[in-house]
Each structure stands twice: as C-alpha cells, then as structure tokens.
C-alpha cells in the first residue's frame, strides 16, 4: 500500500475519479450508470479487499462503498485507508440500521454515511459536493 500512500496528493487531479464498491453487482451497475454523465472516471470493486487493490492502482478521489460485504466490509476498509494515511473521501452506504449506527460511532471521519435505499439524485448531490463539481 505504500505506493497509494505516496501518491495520495494525486487523487485530487483535474479529472476526478470514483470507486464504487458493492458486493451486489446490480446495485454497483446502477450506481455507475447514475454517475455516467458526470465528468468523472468510475471504477468498480465487489468487496473491500478488491477496493484496496483498485485504490492502490488508481487512487480515486472518492469511494462510494457498501458497509456490509463479504471478505472485508466497508468500515474495515475505511480503517485500512486510515492506517495508510489516506485522505480519500468516502461515502458509506447500508440498508442495515444496526450497521448504520455502528459506522457512525466507529468512523465519524467519513464524508457521509447513507441509509439504503438511497434515491440516486440524492447520492449524486453528495458526490458533486464531495468532489467539488459544479457551483
């Protein structure tokens, strides 16, 4: 992970990118489609472990991630990002109220935590705000 840590400053380049992480492919595809008209590059991963690999290779500006996933969940992934000193903005999502409360307590430093299902227009507003797009 040292490569990603050394290049974190590059994550705010002129062309922002987003990593969408969700173990449900249909959900991931819907999120990617809803962001397709923004001037951003979008990457995908199916769990936190895959997300860390993509983050090391691509250094996205923003990560939109489900909390409950197999292998490495969203909160554990944010913990790993904090360990390497990442300043990548993170939006966590969950449909489980218990996970939502636990994430607020454990990771108050993320950009926001959203309860699913989330209207895509609301998610887009958070993305635009997180990336500083538009006016």
C-alpha positions in Angstrom: 0.0 0.0 0.0 3.0 2.3 0.1 2.5 3.4 -3.5 -1.0 4.6 -2.8 0.1 6.4 0.3 2.9 8.2 -1.6 0.6 9.3 -4.4 -2.4 10.4 -2.3 -1.9 14.0 -3.4 -2.6 13.0 -6.9 -6.2 11.9 -6.0 -7.4 15.4 -6.4 -6.2 15.8 -10.0 -8.1 17.8 -12.7 -10.1 14.7 -13.6 -11.7 13.2 -10.5 -12.4 9.5 -10.3 -14.8 7.5 -8.2 -14.6 3.9 -6.9 -18.0 2.2 -6.4 -17.7 -0.8 -4.0 -20.7 -3.1 -3.5 -20.9 -6.9 -3.4 -24.2 -6.7 -5.3 -23.4 -6.3 -9.0 -26.8 -4.9 -9.9 -26.5 -2.2 -7.2 -23.0 -1.4 -8.4 -24.1 -1.1 -12.0 -27.0 1.2 -11.1 -24.6 3.5 -9.2 -22.1 3.6 -12.0 -24.9 4.3 -14.5 -26.3 7.1 -12.3 -22.8 8.8 -12.3 -22.1 8.3 -16.0 -23.0 11.8 -17.1 -20.6 13.5 -14.6 -17.1 14.3 -15.8 -15.5 11.5 -13.7 -13.8 8.2 -14.3 -15.6 5.4 -12.4 -14.0 2.1 -11.2 -15.7 -0.8 -9.5 -15.0 -3.4 -6.9 -17.0 -6.2 -5.3 -15.6 -6.0 -1.7 -13.2 -4.1 0.5 -10.2 -6.2 -0.4 -10.7 -5.6 -4.2 -11.3 -1.9 -3.3 -7.9 -1.6 -1.7 -6.3 -3.1 -4.8 -8.1 -0.6 -7.0 -7.2 2.3 -4.7 -3.6 1.3 -4.8 -3.6 1.2 -8.6 -6.0 4.1 -9.4 -6.1 6.5 -6.4 -9.7 7.6 -6.7 -10.9 11.0 -5.5 -14.0 9.4 -3.9 -15.1 6.0 -2.7 -18.8 5.1 -2.5 -18.9 1.9 -0.6 -21.5 -0.5 0.9 -20.8 -1.3 4.6 -22.0 -5.0 4.6 -19.9 -7.0 2.2 -18.0 -10.3 2.4 -14.2 -10.6 2.7 -13.6 -7.1 4.0 -16.6 -4.8 4.9 -16.8 -1.1 4.3 -15.9 0.0 7.8 -12.9 -2.3 7.9 -11.8 -0.9 4.5 -12.0 2.6 5.8 -10.0 1.5 8.8 -7.3 0.2 6.4 -7.3 3.5 4.5 -6.9 5.4 7.8 -3.9 3.2 8.6 -2.1 4.2 5.5 -2.9 7.9 5.9 -5.3 8.1 3.0 -7.3 11.3 2.6 -9.6 9.9 0.0 -13.2 10.9 0.7 -15.6 8.1 1.5 -19.4 7.7 1.3 -20.6 4.6 3.2 -24.0 3.1 2.5 -26.0 0.4 4.2 -29.6 -0.9 4.4 -29.0 -2.2 7.9 -29.9 0.2 10.7 -27.5 -1.5 13.1 -24.6 -1.2 10.7 -25.5 2.4 10.1 -25.3 3.3 13.9 -22.1 1.3 14.3 -20.5 3.0 11.4 -21.4 6.5 12.8 -19.7 5.6 16.1 -16.6 3.9 14.6 -15.9 6.1 11.5 -17.1 9.6 12.1 -14.4 10.9 9.8 -16.0 9.6 6.5 -17.7 12.2 4.2 -21.1 10.8 4.9 -23.0 7.6 5.8 -26.2 7.0 3.9 -29.1 4.6 4.6 -30.2 2.5 1.6 -32.2 2.5 -0.5 -31.0 6.0 -1.4 -32.5 8.0 -4.2 -29.9 8.3 -6.9 -30.4 12.0 -7.2 -29.5 12.4 -3.5 -26.4 10.3 -3.9 -25.4 12.4 -6.9 -25.7 15.6 -4.8 -23.4 14.1 -2.2 -20.9 13.1 -5.0 -21.0 16.5 -6.5 -20.4 18.1 -3.1 -17.6 15.7 -2.2 -15.8 16.2 -5.4 -16.4 20.0 -5.6 -18.1 19.7 -9.0 -20.3 22.4 -10.4 -21.2 25.6 -8.5 
